[in-house]
Amino acid sequence: MGTQDKSPNANNSMQRVKVYRLNEDGRWDDQGTGHVNVDYLERSEDLGLFVIDEEDNETLLLHRISSQDIYRKQEDTIISWRDPKFSTELALSFQEMTGCSYIWDHICTVQRNIQFSSLSNETYHNVNNGLRELPPVELSTLPLILKTVVESGIADQLRVNELILHDRDFFRKLVDLFRICDDLENIDGLHLIFKLVRGIISLNSPQIFEKIFGDELIMDIIGCLEYDPEAAYVHHRSFLNEHVVFKEAIPIKDPLILSKIHQTYRIGYLKDVILPRALDEATVASLNSIVHSNNATVVSLLKDDSTFIQELFATLKSPTTTSESKKTLVHFLHEFCTLSKSLQMVQQLRLFRDLVSEGIFDIIADVLQSEDKKLVLTGTEILILFLNQDPSILRSYVTRQEGVLFGLLVKNMLTDFGDDMHCQFLEILRSLLDSYTSVPQRDTIVEIFYEKHFGQLIDAITSSCASNDSAQTGSKFVSSDGGTGDQSGVKPEILLNICDLLCFCVLQHPYRIKCNFLLDDVIGKVLYLTRRPEKYLVVAAVRFVRTLISRSDEHLMDHIVKNNLFKPIVDAFVGNGDRYNLLNSAILELFEHIRKENLKLLLRYVVDSFWDQLVKLENLPSIQALKVKYEQSLETDGARSNASLLDQRKRTDERALEKEEEDYFNDSDEENSASVATSNRVQSQPVLANGPSGLVDYEDDEDDEDYKPPPKKLSDISEEDEGLAEFRLKRKLVTEEEPEPKRLMQSPKGTKPREGVLAALCSTLTQAVIPSKKSKTGAGIDGPQLDANSNNIERNCNVKGSIRLADDNRNTDVETHAKDEAASPRSFSDSLHDYPDNRQRVDDCALLSPKSSPEMAVNGS
């Protein structure tokens, strides 16, 4: 397809817009699609915006451009304003960014002309009446034309533009006149032509630019600009024709593409070389818009040419392609990707995905292995373009290739390419390792980095920061992958970038600290940088430790304390002395973080281990605050330990009191049981042989349960303890002919041990005192007194028997107790003399009857 077929379509698409109006609901209503232009209003000298419907050629919008209206340009393709006629917001949405810039420049120019016009309406009318047409282009009329173009007011420029464009032969006649003057070496005429052409360019008219920058006139226009009267003569045409060589890596067959490429270069040359000081900002912006539009056109046409793309990649992959040709193709590919920024985002993404499908990353991986540093730089810049567009594209490729390209990036980052190229590799690695991107390839890339390439970074640090002993021997280090390397290899700038990447990894992958940073003494190896003479590397090592501590990981802090990793930092801090520099500030900030975050383990470690060194700089407020925080921590821990000891003692005392209270109430329950047995001894009830405890019902159970005995005194307890001996002696008199107590004591396992033994003891005591009754019948003691004492002694027997059993904590048979007591040398009568009131007790016991023993046993249980 030829040029004539494509140019009108390009112009139409450039000015194609949609008209929107804001309704009362705050939504934009589509008013239609058409083509916009700036022209004079009918029967008026004012300029306005015209939008003509593309289907029926009806006027969709007619807006007079005013200096009072505020126009807004949004997102490079939208121009909006508030129209006073409709009292609402209007907006034009352009199909192309170039068309938006073109109309925007027109609006700005018209507003400037209206605002800064120094002519009254009458003068403006008279001037326009005088500028009916321009003088004919001749050597004699050049001064008049120049005066009309250059010295006219701002308001006249639009009229001049219109007159120049109206005369179709104006530029052809001007070029012919230039050629005549150039052949005749008419310098005065050439100077006039130079000023006239410069003035026409300063009019900043897109329509004029479209004519003079065409293939027919561009070289002659550049020739006119060679004769600057204020500068030395420069033959720009010779330079463009002879020295500028257009190289086609792949032959381009479309003439429109070639035309746009040449025009773009020449406009850039005119703007940057020929007239850099003569152009105002508005004119420069217009020229940039033309360049931008040309780039978009070239890239769009090339990406749609599938034959061209396939031929490009086939040549790059061909083994027969020479290195020089491959270098040219890579540079072309880089420029092609760079110019794709002129496209819209959707078109850019589609283009990049097409390039990936053609195998662009395989080509870049081959480029990164080249020995040509400039070629490697070009390949790196292509990767950055892809990362800026869509990082997931590159991540997917790295995952599929199992990190081959990733390994090349790490290797080149550690290689001295000069020109700070390692910074570009660092930027690519950081983008690939970014953990905040929710893509499925993220974890795989992180795993590849830590398993295969993390050790290379650490080895680079250890090799460049070797100890003095190894430096003297000139030995080589052994890397983590088993290889060897020269320890004098890595530049300081590369080491700085490694530290930056490690800090980035700590922040992005905190879960990797335990399994990667704490193993193989990685932190200690990074701190080797404190041995370097470059202060900024020492600061980088301190910054790395500060980043680690910010994670507040207990395992990490234990590792730091255990391995004494703060020693090189403190040594560097003390060695720096009183110098106030970046190193001093970095270490003080590290101490401040420990103090403010109250990291007690590190706080005590620093003060306990290094205070002898830090005391030299005690005058610094941060060091003083660190010591105060340390002392406060000790006081707080001391108070807490005392409080915990008191709490422990208090808990022990509380447990002891609870046990005493429990024992007390247990004794009270046993006393209540004994009291119930005594009060009901005369009521004989049959024993329930089959019952688990031998219990019987009493009418006064409820009253006995409510009974609460008074607390015991110490004297009562001592008397009860003394009474235990009496119970032991009385049990000696139990004979084998007493089956009832034995049967009660040898109850089944289901019965309660303490209740059964207590019942047996009470029964034994009752029968043991029967002989005493017979011997004491003539003692002359009154019956009521004995009766009262009998209840008392019976109750005491039950209580004291229970105390004895509680202390012994045993449940034995009655037979066993009888045999043990039979071996005692003392008699029952002797045991009675152990108590001061033994006579009274004997008399009380004499009143008891053997027939009451079953009831007592039952009540005791």
C-alpha positions in Angstrom: 0.0 0.0 0.0 1.3 3.4 -0.9 1.7 6.6 1.0 -1.3 8.3 -0.6 -3.7 5.6 0.7 -2.5 5.7 4.3 -2.0 9.4 5.1 -5.7 10.4 5.0 -6.6 7.5 7.3 -3.9 8.6 9.7 -5.1 12.2 9.8 -8.7 11.1 10.2 -7.8 8.8 13.1 -5.7 11.5 14.7 -8.7 13.9 14.9 -11.4 11.3 15.5 -13.1 12.0 18.9 -16.2 11.1 20.9 -18.2 13.9 22.4 -19.5 13.5 26.0 -21.8 15.6 28.1 -22.2 15.4 31.9 -25.9 14.8 32.8 -27.7 15.7 36.0 -27.0 12.3 37.5 -23.2 12.9 37.3 -22.8 10.5 34.4 -21.2 11.1 31.0 -23.6 10.8 28.0 -22.2 9.8 24.6 -23.2 12.5 22.1 -21.7 10.8 19.1 -18.4 10.2 17.2 -16.9 12.6 14.7 -13.8 14.6 13.7 -12.7 17.7 15.5 -11.1 20.9 14.0 -10.3 24.4 15.0 -11.7 27.1 12.7 -13.3 30.5 12.6 -16.9 30.7 13.7 -19.5 31.8 11.1 -19.8 35.6 10.8 -17.3 36.0 13.6 -13.6 36.6 14.1 -13.4 34.2 17.0 -12.0 30.7 16.8 -13.9 27.6 18.0 -14.0 23.9 18.1 -16.0 22.1 15.5 -16.9 18.4 15.7 -18.5 17.0 12.6 -20.4 13.7 12.8 -18.5 11.0 10.8 -21.7 9.4 9.5 -24.0 12.2 8.4 -21.6 15.2 8.5 -23.9 17.0 11.0 -22.3 19.3 13.6 -22.1 17.5 16.9 -20.4 20.3 18.8 -19.7 24.0 18.2 -17.8 25.7 20.9 -16.2 29.2 20.9 -12.7 29.1 22.5 -12.6 31.8 25.2 -9.9 33.0 27.5 -12.3 32.8 30.4 -12.9 29.0 30.1 -10.7 26.6 31.9 -9.7 23.6 29.8 -8.3 20.4 31.3 -6.2 17.8 29.6 -6.5 14.3 31.2 -4.7 11.1 30.5 -3.2 12.3 27.3 -6.4 11.6 25.3 -9.2 13.7 27.0 -9.9 17.4 26.9 -12.7 18.7 29.1 -14.2 22.1 30.0 -17.3 23.7 31.3 -19.4 25.1 28.5 -21.4 28.3 29.6 -23.9 27.8 26.8 -25.1 24.4 28.1 -24.1 25.1 31.7 -22.5 21.6 32.0 -19.3 19.8 31.5 -18.2 18.8 28.0 -15.4 16.4 27.1 -13.7 15.2 23.9 -12.1 11.7 24.0 -9.5 11.3 21.3 -8.7 8.1 19.6 -5.0 9.1 19.3 -2.8 10.9 21.8 -1.3 12.9 18.9 -4.6 14.3 17.9 -5.3 15.3 21.5 -1.9 17.1 21.7 -2.6 18.8 18.4 -6.0 20.3 19.5 -4.7 21.1 22.9 -1.8 23.2 21.4 -4.4 25.0 19.3 -6.6 25.8 22.3 -3.5 27.1 24.3 -2.4 29.2 21.3 -5.8 30.8 20.9 -6.1 31.6 24.6 -2.7 33.2 24.6 -3.6 35.3 21.6 -6.8 36.5 23.2 -5.3 37.1 26.6 -2.1 38.9 25.6 -3.4 40.7 22.6 -2.4 44.4 22.8 -4.7 45.4 19.9 -8.1 46.8 20.3 -11.0 45.4 18.3 -10.8 48.2 15.8 -7.1 47.8 15.2 -7.6 44.1 14.9 -10.3 44.6 12.3 -8.1 47.1 10.4 -5.1 44.7 10.4 -7.2 41.9 9.1 -8.6 44.1 6.4 -5.0 44.9 5.4 -3.9 41.3 5.4 -6.0 40.2 2.6 -3.1 38.3 1.0 0.7 38.1 1.3 3.0 39.8 -1.2 4.3 37.6 -3.9 7.5 35.6 -3.0 10.3 37.4 -4.7 13.7 38.7 -3.6 12.4 42.3 -3.6 9.4 41.5 -1.4 11.2 39.4 1.1 11.6 42.3 3.6 7.9 43.0 3.5 7.0 39.3 4.0 9.5 39.0 6.8 8.0 42.1 8.6 4.5 40.7 8.2 5.5 37.3 9.7 7.9 38.4 12.4 6.7 41.8 13.5 3.0 41.3 13.5 1.2 41.0 16.8 0.2 37.7 18.4 -3.4 38.2 17.2 -2.2 38.4 13.6 -0.3 35.1 13.6 -3.4 33.1 13.0 -4.3 35.3 10.0 -0.7 34.9 8.7 -1.0 31.1 9.1 -4.2 31.1 7.1 -2.7 33.2 4.3 0.4 31.0 4.1 -1.6 27.8 3.9 -4.0 29.4 1.5 -1.2 30.0 -1.0 -0.3 26.5 -2.1 2.8 27.6 -4.0 4.2 29.7 -1.2 6.9 27.2 0.1 7.7 26.0 -3.4 8.4 29.6 -4.5 10.4 30.2 -1.3 12.6 27.1 -1.9 13.2 28.1 -5.5 14.3 31.6 -4.4 16.6 29.9 -1.8 18.3 27.8 -4.5 18.8 30.9 -6.7 20.4 32.8 -3.8 22.5 29.8 -2.8 23.8 29.4 -6.4 24.5 33.1 -6.7 25.9 33.2 -3.1 23.7 36.1 -2.3 24.4 36.2 1.4 22.0 39.0 2.2 19.2 37.2 0.5 20.1 34.0 2.3 20.0 35.8 5.7 16.6 37.1 4.9 15.4 33.7 4.0 16.8 32.3 7.2 14.9 34.8 9.3 11.7 34.2 7.3 11.9 30.4 7.7 12.7 30.7 11.4 9.7 33.1 11.9 7.4 30.7 10.0 8.5 27.8 12.3 7.9 30.0 15.3 4.2 30.4 14.3 3.9 26.9 15.6 1.3 25.8 13.1 0.8 22.0 12.8 -0.5 22.4 9.2 2.7 24.4 8.3 4.9 21.7 10.0 3.2 19.0 8.0 4.2 20.8 4.7 7.7 21.9 5.5 8.7 18.6 7.1 7.6 16.5 4.1 10.1 14.7 2.0 9.9 17.3 -0.8 10.8 20.3 1.3 12.6 19.2 4.4 16.2 19.2 3.1 15.7 22.7 1.4 14.2 24.1 4.7 17.3 22.7 6.6 19.4 24.4 3.9 17.7 27.7 4.5 18.6 27.4 8.2 22.3 27.0 7.5 22.7 30.7 6.9 22.4 32.1 10.4 23.8 35.6 10.5 24.6 35.3 14.2 26.5 32.0 13.9 29.1 30.4 11.8 28.1 28.6 8.7 27.4 24.9 9.2 26.6 22.6 6.2 23.8 20.6 7.8 22.6 19.1 4.5 26.1 17.6 3.9 26.1 16.0 7.4 22.6 14.5 7.0 23.3 13.2 3.5 26.8 11.9 3.9 27.6 11.2 7.5 24.2 10.0 8.8 23.8 6.5 7.5 20.5 4.7 7.8 21.0 1.1 8.6 18.3 -1.4 7.9 18.8 -4.5 10.1 15.9 -6.1 8.3 14.8 -4.5 5.0 11.7 -2.4 5.4 9.5 -2.5 2.3 6.8 0.0 3.3 7.6 3.5 2.0 5.4 5.2 4.6 7.5 3.6 7.4 10.7 4.8 5.8 9.3 8.3 5.4 8.3 8.5 9.0 11.6 7.3 10.2 13.6 9.9 8.1 11.2 12.7 9.1 11.5 11.9 12.8 15.3 12.0 12.7 15.4 15.3 10.8 12.9 17.0 13.1 14.9 15.9 16.0 18.1 17.2 14.4 16.4 20.6 13.7 15.1 20.9 17.2 18.3 19.8 19.0 21.0 21.0 16.7 19.9 23.8 14.3 17.4 25.8 16.4 17.9 24.8 20.0 17.9 28.5 21.3 15.4 30.0 18.8 12.3 27.8 19.7 10.0 28.5 22.5 8.5 25.8 24.7 5.2 25.6 22.8 7.0 25.0 19.5 9.3 22.4 21.1 6.2 20.7 22.5 4.6 20.6 19.0 7.7 19.1 17.5 7.9 16.5 20.2 4.2 15.6 19.4 5.1 15.1 15.8 8.0 12.8 16.8 5.8 10.9 19.2 3.1 10.4 16.5 5.7 9.2 14.0 7.1 6.6 16.4 3.6 5.3 17.1 2.9 5.0 13.4 6.2 3.2 12.7 5.8 0.7 15.6 2.2 0.0 14.8 2.9 -0.7 11.2 5.9 -2.9 12.0 4.1 -5.0 14.6 1.3 -5.7 12.2 3.8 -6.9 9.6 4.2 -10.6 10.7 6.6 -11.3 7.9 9.0 -8.6 9.2 8.9 -9.9 12.8 9.5 -13.5 11.8 12.4 -12.6 9.6 13.9 -10.5 12.4 14.0 -13.4 14.9 15.0 -15.9 12.3 18.1 -13.9 11.5 18.9 -13.4 15.2 18.7 -17.1 15.9 20.6 -18.2 12.8 24.1 -19.5 13.5 25.4 -18.1 10.3 24.6 -14.5 11.3 27.8 -12.6 12.0 28.5 -11.0 15.3 28.3 -7.5 13.8 25.0 -8.2 12.2 23.6 -9.7 15.4 24.8 -6.6 17.3 22.9 -4.4 14.8 19.8 -6.5 15.2 19.9 -6.4 19.0 20.2 -2.6 18.9 17.3 -2.4 16.5 15.2 -4.7 18.8 16.0 -2.4 21.7 15.0 0.7 19.8 11.8 -1.1 18.6 10.8 -2.0 22.2 11.7 1.5 23.4 9.5 3.2 20.7 6.6 0.9 21.8 6.0 3.3 24.6 4.2 5.5 22.1 1.5 2.9 21.8 -1.4 2.6 24.1 -1.1 0.2 27.0 -3.2 -2.6 25.5 -1.2 -2.5 22.3 2.1 -2.4 24.2 1.1 -5.5 26.2 0.0 -7.3 23.0 3.3 -6.4 21.3 5.5 -7.7 24.2 3.6 -10.9 24.4 4.1 -11.5 20.6 7.8 -10.8 21.1 8.0 -13.3 23.9 6.3 -16.0 21.8 8.9 -15.3 19.1 11.7 -16.1 21.6 13.1 -12.7 22.6 14.2 -13.9 26.0 16.3 -16.7 24.5 18.0 -14.0 22.4 18.6 -11.8 25.5 20.0 -14.8 27.4 22.5 -15.3 24.6 23.3 -11.6 24.6 24.1 -11.6 28.4 26.9 -14.1 27.8 28.5 -11.8 25.2 31.9 -10.3 25.9 30.8 -7.0 24.4 29.8 -4.9 27.4 27.7 -2.5 25.4 25.7 -5.3 23.9 25.1 -6.7 27.4 23.9 -3.3 28.5 21.5 -3.2 25.6 20.1 -6.6 26.5 19.7 -5.5 30.1 17.7 -2.4 29.0 15.4 -4.6 27.0 14.7 -6.7 30.2 14.0 -3.5 32.1 11.5 -2.5 29.5 9.7 -5.8 29.9 9.7 -5.5 33.7 8.2 -2.0 33.5 5.5 -3.2 31.2 4.6 -6.6 32.9 7.0 -8.3 35.3 4.9 -11.6 35.2 6.1 -12.1 31.6 9.8 -12.3 32.6 8.9 -14.3 35.8 7.2 -17.0 33.7 10.2 -17.4 31.5 12.6 -17.6 34.4 10.4 -20.3 35.9 10.2 -22.3 32.7 14.0 -22.2 32.1 14.7 -23.2 35.8 16.7 -20.0 36.5 19.2 -20.0 33.6 18.5 -16.4 32.9 18.4 -15.6 36.6 21.9 -17.1 37.0 23.2 -14.9 34.2 21.8 -11.9 35.9 23.5 -12.8 39.2 26.8 -13.5 37.4 26.8 -10.2 35.5 25.9 -8.3 38.7 29.2 -9.6 40.2 31.1 -8.7 37.0 32.7 -5.3 36.5 31.1 -3.9 33.4 31.7 -0.3 34.3 29.3 2.6 33.8 27.3 1.3 36.9 25.8 -1.5 34.9 25.6 -3.6 38.1 22.8 -1.2 39.3 20.7 -2.3 36.4 21.2 -6.0 37.2 20.3 -5.2 40.8 17.1 -3.5 39.7 16.1 -6.6 37.7 16.8 -9.0 40.5 14.8 -6.9 43.0 11.9 -6.9 40.6 12.0 -10.6 40.2 12.3 -11.3 43.9 9.5 -8.9 44.9 7.3 -11.0 47.3 4.4 -8.5 47.2 3.4 -9.6 43.8 0.7 -12.3 43.9 1.9 -14.4 41.0 2.3 -18.2 41.0 5.9 -18.0 39.9 7.0 -16.0 42.9 7.8 -18.9 45.2 9.7 -20.8 42.5 11.9 -17.9 41.7 12.7 -17.3 45.4 13.5 -20.9 45.8 15.9 -20.8 42.8 17.6 -17.8 44.1 18.3 -19.1 47.6 19.3 -22.6 46.5 21.5 -21.7 43.6 22.7 -18.1 43.7 22.5 -16.9 47.3 25.8 -18.4 48.1 27.5 -16.6 45.2 26.7 -13.2 46.8 28.1 -14.3 50.1 31.2 -15.7 48.5 31.8 -12.4 46.7 31.9 -10.6 50.1 34.2 -13.1 51.8 36.6 -13.2 48.9 36.9 -9.4 48.9 37.1 -9.0 52.7 39.6 -11.8 53.5 41.5 -11.7 56.8 45.0 -10.4 57.0 46.5 -13.9 57.3 44.9 -15.2 54.1 45.7 -11.9 52.3 49.4 -12.4 53.1 49.4 -15.9 51.8 47.6 -14.8 48.6 45.4 -17.9 48.8 42.2 -18.3 46.8 38.8 -18.8 48.4 36.5 -21.7 47.8 33.0 -20.8 46.7 29.8 -22.4 47.9 29.5 -24.3 44.7 32.9 -25.9 45.0 34.8 -23.5 42.6 37.6 -21.2 43.4 38.0 -17.5 42.8 40.5 -14.7 43.1 39.9 -12.9 46.4 40.9 -9.5 44.9 38.1 -9.5 42.4 35.0 -7.5 43.4 34.6 -3.7 43.2 33.3 -1.8 46.2 30.3 -0.6 44.3 29.3 -4.2 43.6 29.7 -5.1 47.3 27.4 -2.2 48.1 24.8 -3.5 45.7 25.1 -6.9 47.3 24.3 -5.5 50.7 21.3 -3.6 49.3 20.0 -6.8 47.8 20.5 -8.7 51.1 18.6 -6.0 52.9 15.8 -6.3 50.4 15.7 -10.1 50.8 15.4 -9.7 54.6 12.4 -7.4 54.3 10.8 -9.4 51.5 11.5 -13.0 52.7 11.6 -12.9 56.5 10.7 -16.6 56.6 14.1 -17.3 55.0 16.1 -15.7 57.9 16.3 -18.9 60.0 17.1 -21.3 57.1 19.5 -19.1 55.1 20.8 -16.2 57.1 21.5 -18.0 60.3 23.2 -20.9 58.7 26.9 -20.9 57.6 27.5 -17.7 59.6 26.1 -15.5 56.8 25.7 -12.5 59.1 29.3 -12.8 60.3 30.5 -13.0 56.7 28.6 -9.9 55.7 30.2 -8.1 58.7 33.5 -8.8 57.1 32.8 -5.6 55.3 33.7 -3.7 58.4 37.3 -4.6 57.6 37.2 -2.6 54.4 38.7 0.8 54.2 35.6 2.2 52.4 33.4 3.7 55.0 30.3 3.4 53.0 30.8 -0.4 52.9 31.0 -0.4 56.7 27.8 1.5 56.8 26.2 -1.0 54.4 27.1 -3.8 56.8 25.6 -1.9 59.8 22.5 -1.2 57.8 22.2 -4.9 57.0 22.3 -5.8 60.7 19.8 -3.1 61.5 17.4 -4.5 58.9 17.8 -8.0 60.5 17.1 -6.7 64.0 14.0 -4.9 62.8 12.3 -8.3 62.3 12.4 -8.9 66.2 13.2 -12.5 65.8 14.2 -14.3 69.0 16.3 -16.9 67.2 18.1 -14.2 65.4 18.9 -12.3 68.5 20.1 -15.5 70.2 22.3 -16.2 67.2 23.8 -12.7 67.4 24.6 -12.9 71.1 25.9 -16.5 70.9 28.3 -15.6 68.1 29.2 -12.2 69.4 28.3 -10.6 66.1 28.3 -7.0 67.5 32.0 -7.0 68.1 33.0 -5.8 64.6 30.3 -3.1 64.8 31.4 -1.8 68.2 35.1 -1.9 67.1 34.2 0.2 64.0 32.2 2.6 66.2 35.0 3.0 68.7 37.6 3.2 66.0 35.6 6.0 64.3 36.1 8.1 67.4 34.4 11.4 67.8 34.1 11.9 64.0 30.5 12.9 63.2 29.9 11.0 59.9 27.5 8.6 58.3 29.1 5.6 60.1 28.6 7.3 63.5 25.0 8.1 62.8 24.2 4.5 61.5 25.6 2.8 64.6 23.9 5.3 67.0 20.6 4.7 65.2 21.2 0.9 65.7 21.6 1.4 69.4 18.6 3.7 69.5 16.5 1.1 67.9 17.6 -1.5 70.5 16.7 0.9 73.3 13.4 2.2 72.0 12.1 -1.3 71.0 13.3 -2.6 74.5 15.2 -5.6 73.0 16.4 -6.8 76.4 18.6 -9.6 75.2 20.6 -7.3 72.9 20.5 -4.5 75.4 22.2 -6.6 78.1 24.5 -8.1 75.5 25.8 -4.8 74.3 26.2 -3.2 77.7 27.6 -6.3 79.5 30.0 -7.1 76.7 31.2 -3.8 75.3 30.6 -1.2 78.0 34.4 -0.9 78.6 34.7 0.3 75.0 31.5 2.3 74.9 32.4 4.2 78.1 34.9 6.2 76.0 31.9 7.7 74.1 29.7 8.0 77.1 29.2 11.7 76.4 26.9 10.9 73.5 23.2 11.1 74.5 22.4 7.8 72.8 25.1 5.9 74.7 23.9 7.5 78.0 20.3 6.6 77.2 21.4 3.0 76.4 23.0 2.7 79.8 20.0 4.2 81.6 17.7 1.7 79.8 20.0 -1.1 80.8 19.8 -0.1 84.5 16.1 0.2 84.3 15.8 -3.2 82.8 17.9 -4.7 85.7 15.7 -3.0 88.3 12.5 -4.2 86.6 13.7 -7.7 86.4 14.8 -7.6 90.1 11.5 -6.4 91.2 9.8 -9.0 89.1 12.0 -11.8 90.6 11.2 -10.6 94.2 7.5 -10.4 93.4 7.6 -13.9 91.9 9.4 -15.2 95.0 6.8 -13.6 97.3 4.0 -15.0 95.1 5.5 -18.4 95.4 5.8 -18.2 99.2 2.3 -16.9 99.3 1.0 -19.8 97.2 2.8 -22.2 99.5 1.3 -20.6 102.6 -2.1 -20.7 101.0 -1.7 -24.3 100.2 -0.7 -25.0 103.8 -3.6 -23.1 105.2 -6.0 -24.9 102.9 -4.6 -28.3 104.1 -5.0 -27.3 107.7 -8.5 -26.2 107.1 -9.2 -29.4 105.2 -7.8 -31.5 108.1 -9.8 -29.4 110.6 -13.1 -30.0 108.8 -12.3 -33.6 108.4 -11.8 -33.9 112.2 -15.1 -31.9 112.7 -17.0 -34.4 110.5 -15.6 -37.3 112.5 -16.6 -35.6 115.7 -20.1 -35.1 114.4 -20.3 -38.7 113.5 -19.2 -39.7 116.9 -21.7 -37.3 118.5 -24.5 -38.9 116.5 -23.5 -42.4 117.7 -23.5 -41.3 121.3 -26.8 -39.6 121.3 -28.5 -42.6 119.8 -26.7 -45.5 121.6 -29.9 -46.6 123.5 -31.8 -47.1 120.3 -30.8 -50.5 119.1 -31.1 -51.0 115.3 -30.3 -54.1 113.3 -27.1 -53.9 111.3 -27.5 -54.0 107.5 -25.1 -56.8 106.7 -25.5 -56.4 102.9 -25.0 -52.6 103.0 -21.8 -51.1 101.7 -21.1 -49.1 104.8 -23.4 -50.6 107.4 -25.4 -47.4 107.8 -28.8 -47.1 109.5 -31.4 -44.3 109.5 -31.9 -42.0 112.4 -34.6 -39.5 113.1 -32.2 -36.7 114.0 -29.9 -36.9 110.9 -30.8 -33.5 109.8 -30.0 -31.9 113.1 -26.7 -33.7 113.3 -25.7 -32.5 109.8 -26.3 -28.9 110.8 -24.1 -29.2 113.8 -20.9 -27.2 113.6 -18.4 -27.8 116.4 -16.4 -24.8 117.7 -12.8 -24.5 116.6 -10.3 -26.5 118.6 -7.8 -25.0 120.9 -4.2 -26.1 121.1 -4.7 -27.6 124.5 -7.6 -29.8 123.2 -5.4 -31.0 120.4 -2.6 -31.9 122.8 -5.0 -33.8 125.1 -6.3 -35.8 122.2 -2.8 -36.7 121.2 -2.2 -37.9 124.7 -5.4 -39.9 124.6 -4.1 -42.0 121.7 -1.9 -44.0 124.1 -5.0 -44.9 126.2 -6.8 -46.2 123.1 -3.9 -48.4 122.3 -3.9 -50.0 125.8 -7.6 -50.5 125.9 -7.6 -52.4 122.6 -5.4 -55.1 124.3 -8.4 -56.4 126.1 -10.3 -57.3 122.9 -10.8 -61.1 122.8 -11.2 -63.4 119.9 -14.8 -64.3 121.1 -16.1 -60.9 119.9 -17.4 -61.7 116.3 -19.5 -58.6 115.9 -16.7 -56.0 115.9 -14.6 -58.3 113.7 -17.3 -58.6 111.2 -17.8 -54.9 111.1 -14.1 -54.3 110.7 -13.7 -56.9 108.0 -16.3 -55.3 105.8 -16.1 -55.6 102.0 -13.9 -53.3 100.0 -16.8 -51.2 99.0 -17.0 -49.8 102.5 -15.1 -46.7 103.6 -11.9 -47.7 105.5 -11.9 -44.9 108.0 -15.5 -45.4 109.0 -15.2 -49.2 109.5 -12.0 -48.9 111.6 -13.6 -46.1 113.7 -16.6 -48.2 114.4 -14.4 -51.1 115.4 -12.4 -49.0 117.8 -15.5 -47.6 119.4 -16.9 -51.1 119.9 -13.6 -52.4 121.2 -13.4 -49.6 123.7 -17.0 -50.3 124.9 -16.3 -53.9 125.7 -12.9 -53.3 127.1 -14.2 -51.3 130.0 -16.8 -54.0 131.1 -14.5 -55.6 133.7 -14.1 -52.2 135.3 -17.8 -51.9 135.8 -17.9 -54.9 138.0 -15.0 -53.8 140.2 -16.3 -50.3 140.6 -19.9 -50.9 141.5 -19.4 -49.9 145.1 -17.6 -46.7 144.5 -20.5 -44.6 145.5 -20.7 -42.4 142.4 -24.0 -40.9 141.6 -25.9 -42.1 138.6 -26.5 -38.8 136.8 -22.9 -37.8 137.0 -21.8 -41.1 135.5 -24.4 -40.8 132.9 -23.1 -37.5 131.6 -19.5 -38.7 131.7 -20.3 -41.8 129.8 -21.5 -39.7 126.8 -18.4 -37.6 127.1 -16.0 -40.5 127.1 -17.7 -42.2 124.3 -17.4 -39.1 122.2 -13.8 -38.8 123.0 -13.1 -42.3 122.1 -14.5 -41.8 118.6 -12.6 -38.6 118.0 -9.3 -39.8 119.3 -9.6 -43.1 117.4 -10.1 -41.2 114.2 -7.1 -39.0 114.8 -4.9 -42.0 115.4 -6.2 -43.6 112.2 -5.6 -40.5 110.2 -2.0 -40.2 111.4 -1.2 -43.9 110.7 -3.1 -43.9 107.3 -3.6 -47.6 107.5 -6.6 -50.0 107.3 -5.8 -53.3 109.1 -7.8 -56.1 110.4 -9.1 -56.3 114.0 -7.2 -59.6 114.4 -3.9 -58.0 113.4 -4.4 -55.2 115.9 -5.4 -57.6 118.6 -2.2 -59.7 118.1 -0.1 -56.5 118.1 -1.7 -55.2 121.3 -1.5 -58.6 123.0 2.3 -58.3 122.9 2.3 -55.1 124.9 3.7 -55.5 128.5 1.4 -53.0 130.0 -2.1 -53.9 131.4 -5.3 -52.0 131.0 -5.2 -50.9 134.6 -1.8 -49.4 134.1 -2.9 -47.5 131.1 -5.6 -45.9 133.1 -3.1 -44.2 135.3 -1.6 -42.3 132.3 -4.3 -39.7 132.5 -4.9 -37.4 135.5 -8.6 -38.0 135.4 -8.3 -41.8 134.9 -10.6 -42.6 137.7 -13.4 -40.5 136.3 -12.9 -42.1 132.9 -13.0 -45.6 134.4 -16.2 -44.8 136.2 -17.7 -43.4 133.0 -16.8 -46.4 131.0 -18.3 -48.7 133.7 -21.7 -47.5 132.8 -21.5 -48.8 129.2 -23.2 -52.0 128.4 -21.9 -54.7 126.0 -25.2 -54.7 124.3 -24.7 -51.2 123.0 -21.6 -52.1 121.0 -23.4 -52.8 117.7 -25.2 -49.6 117.8 -22.0 -47.7 118.6 -20.3 -49.4 115.7 -23.0 -48.5 113.3 -23.1 -44.9 114.5 -19.4 -44.6 114.3 -19.3 -45.6 110.7 
